[in-house]
């Protein structure tokens, strides 16, 4: 008996047999019951109930003489079927029945006859994937051969990232290298003890070749005992020893993960025992023992992190005498992005501080504001307060200069600068009724505007909380996807919205400084919004770090023509200490930082920015005068938006 059951209901024997055949591939994990009458379907459900077997999916046909929709509605009454995914197959004649099933029966999917080939199979695969993701989180990988493997793997990774996130950073972090290696070795030996068809556990004598520099490598060697040396050719073609590995170390890790040619040549120095894994065996091991995954990942991160640290030390020690190794070192850092992951994990908490602090401030502000709204006299009509609140929730970015100009125009009409600013902020500056009321009775209008200002503040605070929460989600997504291609796609967006969302994150740091925004009327830009968000975050963060006691951040956007191409230009300027001319050419180099000792900085921010901008076909430039300013200019190409695209 399988853990879950699947039920098909159709009073047409031919249709029920077709359903049985189309769903037969799921039989390895789900008991399949087919019924050609309501009585037989209820009997099958009772059979599952007697065996305490939950039903994962119910597919029911519905037509004029057969009420499958009502059958689906009734499933919510049983604990074994109320969580089941429900699919209705309709002839499309009884729309009311379909709507009833949607509204009352928690209908998950509806198919209309005639059915396309494999449509029922694809729908069932999708709904069963949804079911096990919700109901059988601990065994997701066991369904990988029959359900949506990519979704299950992604859900499994998301779950494991949450469940043993603390373990990655705390539990495994506290383990010594030898203890961690011993656990991995014991787990691998236990796996292969039941059968070692690929002869993964091997013994090599000395001088055995494992990897060859520049050649393809499809294996990962885990050293159980013995010693292995890695060699790298210098510019003259001479083999130079880079490092020696002993028990618990990995050989071929980077080329195995990235698929790139081997970076070095690995040779055993002594009798050596190893566990040799190809990609298929590696996947099988990780699928079979999920407890091994965090252990092995932590070991892999330590290996890559130490490899990075070792090469940095080599550069510092041999920079003058081994120029060829310096080049090899830079190639290693640039080609092996996963080596940075170890340092990024340590920086995640720091990066999350700003949005989390902004959310906390927002909740405090919103709490106080709600009390004011509840206790207010309600002088303003509900439709107006609702309009102000909604407008603040979805407000578009405004240029500082535009707001100042609008306020001056209103001041000339009403004669009160403070009230003019309020009208502009609330979007009432062109409302003739409010302009007249403000001019004739400013004291009464001031009380009403104060009330509306509270609604505006509530909306703006909610928007800030939403932005910060999304930023946290984006940071986590970026961390998980740092070493692989991101799923984000290019689409057309308003550049100003991303900049404004970033400013919200830095609101606490900017409150003692001045922010000047000069936004031009720009077309939508085809880009990766989340990736560009990282660019704005890094550039604004760098500007804040460079501020004097009273800093000024100036953000200017404009369109320009360069090399016969149309561009959107975003200029972020600070009035800080500036960058000397000899350092301006180095600011985009990996691990370059101008931050003083004690300040957090990995030196990868501008390098990442440059990579992202180049990915967009753009340019990033720096101009600076020492003790005056630094300006970073981002050039993004403008492409024509397709007429049928959706914003």
N, C-alpha and C positions, 0 to 999 in steps of 0.2 A: 504494500500500500504506500502510495506517495503521500507527502504531507498535505497537499492541496488537491482539490478536485476542480474539474471544468465541466459545465453542463450546457448542452445544446438542445434547443426545443424547436421543432418544426413538424407540423402535421402532414407534411408531404414526404413520403418515404424516400423519394428520389433526392430531394433536397437534404434530408437528414444524412443520407449516405454520402453525399458530396461534402457536407460539413465534416463528417467523420474522417474522410480521406484527407481533407485539406488541413485538419488540425492534428493528424496523427503524429506529426513530428514533435508535438509537445508531450507525448505519452511517457517519455522517459522521466519527466518530473511532475506530471499532473495526471491524475486518474480522469479519464474522459468518459462522461456519461451522455448518451444520446437518447432523447425521448421524442416520440411522435404523437404524444397526447399530453394534456395537462395532468391527467391522473398519473401517467408514468413519470412525468417530471417531478411531481410531488413525492412519488415513491423513491425516486433517486435522491431527492433532498433528505428524505427520512433516513435512507440508507447511510448517507454521509453524517447525519445527525447521530445515528446510533454508533458510528465509529468515531465520533467527535472529530470529524475531518472538515475543516473550513473550505468553503467554495471560493475559488479565486476569480472565476469568470463565468458569467451566464450569457449565452447568446440565444435570443428568442425571436422568432418570426412573428409578424403581425399582419393580418389582413382582415377583410370584412367578416369572415366566418371563424376567425381564430384570434383571441385577444391575448397576444403575447405581451402587450404593453402592461396590462393589469397584472400579469404574472410577475413582471419585473418590479412593479410598485410594491407588491406584497413581500418581496425579499427582505425589505428593511426590518421586518418584524422578527426575524430569526437572528440570533447572535452569530450563527455560522455563515450567514449569507449577507448580513447588512454591510459588510466591508467589501463584498464582491464587486468587481467591475461589471457593468451591465451594458450590453450592446443590443440594440433593437434593429432587426432587419424588416423594413417596411416596403409595401408596394407603392407607397407614396400617395395613397388614396385617403387615408384617415389622418389628416394633419392634427386634429384635436387630440387624438390618442397619443400622438408623438409629443405634443406640448404637455399633456398630462403626465407622461412618463418623465419628461424633463423636469417639470415643476415639482412633482410629488415623489417620483421614484428614483431620484438621483441617477438619471440616465447619463452614462459616460460617453456613449457614441451611438450614432444612428447611421445605418446603411440603407440605401434605397435600391431596390431591384429595377432593372437587371444589374447584377453584380459583375464588376470587372474581374479578370483572372487574378487569383491570389489576393484579392482585396480582403476577404475574410481572414486569411492567414496573417496578412500584414497588420490588420486591425487587432487581431487577437494577440499577436506578438507585442504590439505596442501597449495594449491594456494589461497584459500579464506582466510586462516590464514595470509598468506603473504600480501594479499590485505588490510585487515582491520588493520593490524599492521602499514601499511603505510598511509592509508587513513582515518581511524576512530579511532585515538589514544585515544580519550576521552571516548570511549564506549567499550573498548576491553573486559571487563569482561562480557558484555551483550551477547557475542558470546560464552561464555565458555561451554555451554551445547551441542553445535553442532560442534564446531571447536576444534583445538588442545589446550585444556585447559592449559596445562603446558606451552606451548610457549606463549600463550596470557597473562598468569599470569606473566611470566618472563618479557615479554615486558612491561606489565603494571607497574611492579615494577621498571624496568629500567627507564621508562619514568617519573614515579612519583619521583624517587630518583633524577632525573635531575631537574624536574620542581619545586619541593619544597625542594631542597637541602638547599637553603638559609633559607627556613622556619624552617627546623629542627634545624638549628644551630643558627638562628637569631630571627625570629619572635616568634616561640614557646619558644625559650630559654628566651625571655624577659618576657614572661607571668608568673605570680605568680602561685603557686601550686593551690590556690583556684580558680583562673580564668580558668586555664586549666581544672581542675576537673569539674567546673560548665559547661563549654562548652561540655565536654564529656557526663555529666549527661543529659543535655538538649537534645543533639542529640540522646541518647539512649531512653529517654522518648518519644521523637517525633516519633521514629521508632516504638516503641511498642504501641503507641497510636492508631495506625491503626489496631491493632490486637495482642493479647498476648496469643497465643495458648499454649505456654509452661509455662505460668505464670512466666515469667522471673523476673518481678518486685514483690518482696515478702517482707513480714513483719515477723520478728522473735522476739520472746520475749527473755529475758535474759537467759543465760545458754544453748543456742541452739548450737549444735555441727555442725561446718561447715566442717572441715578437721580433719583427725586423722593421727598422725605421723606414717610413715611407710606403710600406706595403699594407694591404688590407688585413684587418684583424677581426675575426668573428668569435673570439673567445675571451672569457674572463677567467683569469687564474687567481685562485684564493690560496695563499701559502699556508700549509698546515705545519710544516717544519722545513728547515734548511735556509738557504740564503740565495737571493737573486740580485744581480747587478743590472742597472739600466745604463745604456751608453748612448751618447748623442754625437753626431759628426759636427765638427767645427767648420769654418769657412774653407779650410784647407783639406777637408775630407778626412781628418784624423778622428778616430774614435776616442771620445773622452767619457770617463765614468761620471755619471750624474748623481746616482744615489744607489744605496743597497737596501733591499727589502728582506725582512725576516717574517716569522710567524705572525699571522693576523693581517698582513698587508695584501694589497691587491696589485695585480699586474695586468696591464691592458685595459684598465677601467675606462679611461676617457675615449679611446677609439671604439671600445665595445658599446658605450652609451651613445656616442655621436655618429658612429659609422664612418668616421674619417680615418685616413691611413694612420698607422702607428706613429706616435711621436718619437719613440726611441726604440732601441734594440735591447731586448731582455734576455739574459743568459744566466743559467744556474751556476753558482760557484761551488756548491757542495751537493751531496745527495739531498734531494729535495722532494717532499711530498706535497702535492697540490690537489685542489678540487678544480677541475676544468669544466666550465659551463659554456655551452653555446646559447644562443638567444632562445631557442625553443625549450631547452631544459631549464634555463633560468626562469622563463615564464611559468613553466610547470611547477617548479619549486615554490615560487612566490604565490601561485594560486592555491597550492595545497596547504600552505602554512602561513596564514595572514599574520601570525605573531612574529614571524621572521622578517616581515617587511619593514617595520620600524627599526629593528636591530640592524638590518643590512643597510637601510637608508642612512642611518646615523653613521655607520662605519664608512659608507661611501662618501658622505659629506666630510668626515674627518680626513679621509684619504685625499680628497680634492683640496680641502682647506690647507692641509699641511704641505701638499704639493705646491700650492700657491705661495705659502710662507717660505718654503725652502728656496723657491726660485727668487723671491724678493731678497732674501738674505744673500743668495749667490750674486745677485746684481750689485748689492752694496759692497760686498767684499772684493769682487773681482772686476769692478767697473773699468778700472784703468788698464788692467793687464789682459782681460778677456772680453774684448769688444764683441767678438762673435757670439759669446754666450749671452751677452746683453740682448742681442737681436733675437736669439732663440727664446729668451725669457719673455720678451714682449709678444712674440708669436704665440707662446703658450697661453698667456693671459687673454689675448684677443680671441683665440680660437676656442677656448674652453670656458664658456660662460658658466657652466655648472660649478666651476671652482669658486665663483663669487657667492654661491648660494650660502655657504657657511657663514660668511660675514653678513649677508643680508638677513639671515635669521636673527642675528644679534641686534640688528637695527630695526626690526619690525616694531618692537614696543615703542621705540623712540618716534617712529614715523606715525604711529597711531595716536600719540599724545594730543596733537593739535585737534583732529576731528572729535576725539572723545571729550576733550575739554570744552570744545564748542557745543557739543550736544548737552553736556552738563549745564553749561551757562544758559543754553537755550531753554532747558526744562525749568531752571530757576526763574528765568525771565517770564516764561509762559505761565508758570504757577502764580507769580505775583500779578501778572496781567489778567489772568482769568478771574482772580478775586476782584480786581477793579471793574471788570466787565459785569460780573454778577451783581456787584453792589452799586452799579451806576444807575442813574435815574432814567436812562433810556430816552434821552432827548431826541435822538436821531431815529428816523424810520428804519424798520428792519431791512427793507430792500436796499437802503443806502449802506448800512453797516455791512450787509452781506456782500455788496459790490466791492467795498473797500477791502474786506478780508480776502475775497477771491482774487482781486487785482494784486494784492501783496503776495499771494501764494504763487502766482504765475507771472510776476513782473519781469520784464525784459531789462537788460542792463542799460543804464543811461550814462551819457558822458557828464562828467562834473561840470564842464563848461556849459553844456546845454541846460542843466538844471539851474546854474547860476544866472544864465541869460533869461530863462523863463521867470525866475523869481524877481528879477529886476523889472521885467515887463509888468508883472502883476502888482509889484510895489507902486509903480507909477499910477495904477488904477485905484488901489485901495488905500495907499499911503501908510502902510504898516509892513515893514520888512519881515518881521517874525511871522506874521500871519501869512504873508506871501509865500514864504518857504514851506509852511504847512500845507497850503493849498497845492503847491507844486508836488510835494511829496505824496499827497493823497490823490493826485490826478484830477483835482477840481479847479485847476487854474484856467480852464476855458469854459467853465460853467457860469453863464451870465447871472443866473439866480444867486449863486454863492458869492460871486464878485459884488453884486449889488448889496446883499445882506451884510457882507464883511465891511463894505464902505459905510453903510448907514448905521450898523449896530455891531461894532467890533467886539464889545465885551461879551454879548450873548453868543456871537459866532465863535469866539475863542473857546467857550465851554463846550460847544458842539464839536469843534475841531479836535479838542482834547479827547473827547469820547471816541471820535473816528480814528484818532491817532493810536488809541489803544487797540482797536481792531486791526489797523495797519501793522502795528507791532506784532500782534498775534500771528498774522499771516506771514510776515517776514521771518519771524522766529521759527515757525513750522517749516518754512522753505529751507531755512538754514539747517534745521535738524535733518531734514530729508537729504540735503546735499552732503552733510557730514556722514550720515549713515551709508550713503552710496559710496562715498570716498573710502570708508573702511572696507566695504565689500570689494571695491576695486583693488585696494592694497592687498587683501588676502588673495584675490584672484591673480594679481600680478606675481605674488610670491610663489603660488602653486605653478603658474605657467611660465616662470622665469626661464627655465631651460628648454621649453618647447614652444612651438608656434602657438600664438594666441588665437582664439576663435573669433575675435572681433573682426568685423568687416568694414570696408570703407563705405561711408555714406555722407550725405550733405548736411552740414550743421552750421549753426550760427557760432562763430568763433568767440564772440563776446560772452556767450553763456558759460562756456568752459572757464574763461578768465574770471568771471564773477563768482562761479562756484569755488574756485581756488581761493579767491580773496576772502570768502566766508570762512574757510578753514583757518586762515591766518588772522582772523579778526582780532583775537586777543593780543597778538604781537603787534598789530598795526594801530591799536587804539591810541597809543601815545605818539604816533607819527602821522604825517600827512600823506594822503593818497590823492593823486590827480589823475583823472581818467579822461582821455581825449579820443573818443570813439568816432570813427568815420562810418559812413553808410556803406557797408561791405556786402558783396554777394555771399551766398552760402559756399562753404569750402568742403570739398570732398576729402575726407580724412578719417583717421581712427581716433574718435573722441577721447577714449580712455587713455590711449598712448599720449595724445597731446596734453591731456590733463597732467600727466607726469612731467612734461616739459614745463608747463606753466608753474607747477609746484616747485620744481628745482630752481627755476630762474628767480621766482619771487622769494623763495627761501634764502637763496644766495644774496639777493638784494637786502633783505632784512638783516642778515648776519653782518653786512658791510655798513649798516646805518651808523651815523654819529648819534649823539644823544637825542637830537631832534631831526629825525630822518624824513626824507621825502621820496615817495615812490611815484614815478610818473609812468603811466601806461598809455601808449599812443598806438592807434591802429590807422592804417591808410592803405590805399591801393597804389600800385606803381607799375611802370613798364621797365623791364630790364632784359636785355638781349632779345628784344622783340617778343617777349612773353609778358603776360599779365600776372601780377603777383599780389597777394595780400601780405602786408608787412605788419608785424607786431613788435613794438619796441618797448622794452622794460628797462627803465633807467632809475638808478639810485644816486644819491648825493654822498656816497661813502668815500672810503679811502682810496679807491681806484686801484688799477693794476698797472705796473710798470710795463713799458714797451717790450722789454726782453721776456717778460712772463706771459704776455698776451698770446704768443704763439703756442704756449704750452697748456693753456687752460682746458683744451679738449682732450688732453692725453689722459689715459686711464691711470687712476690712483694719484692724479695731481690734485692738490688742495692748497688753498691759501689760508685755511682756518688755523687759528693758533692752537697750541697744545692744550688739551683738556676739553676742546669743543668737539662734538661728534661730527665726523665727516669721513666717509670712505674714499672720497676723491673720485667717485665714479659718476657723479650727477651730470656734469656737462658732457662727459663722454656718452652717456646714455641719451642725453638730449640730442646730441649730434647724430647718433645712430637713428633715432626716431625721425628727426627732420629729414635725413637722407632717405629714409624709407618712404617718405612722402614726396620725394623728388625736390626737396627744398634746400635752403641754405640757412646756416646760423652764423652770425658775425658778432664780433666784440669790438667796441671802441671805448677808450677810457683815458682819462687824465688823472694822474696821481693827485690825491687829496681833493679832487673835484667831483668826479662822477665815473660811473661805469654803465654802459648801455649795451644790452644784448638785443640784437635784431634777428627776428625769425622771419624768413621769406618762404611763403607757401604758394605754390602755383595755383592759378585759378583755371579750372576746367569747366566747360559748359555743362550745365545740369541737363540731363535728358528730359525731354518734354513729358514723358510718361512716368518720371520718378516721383516718389512720394516723399514729402518732407517729414 
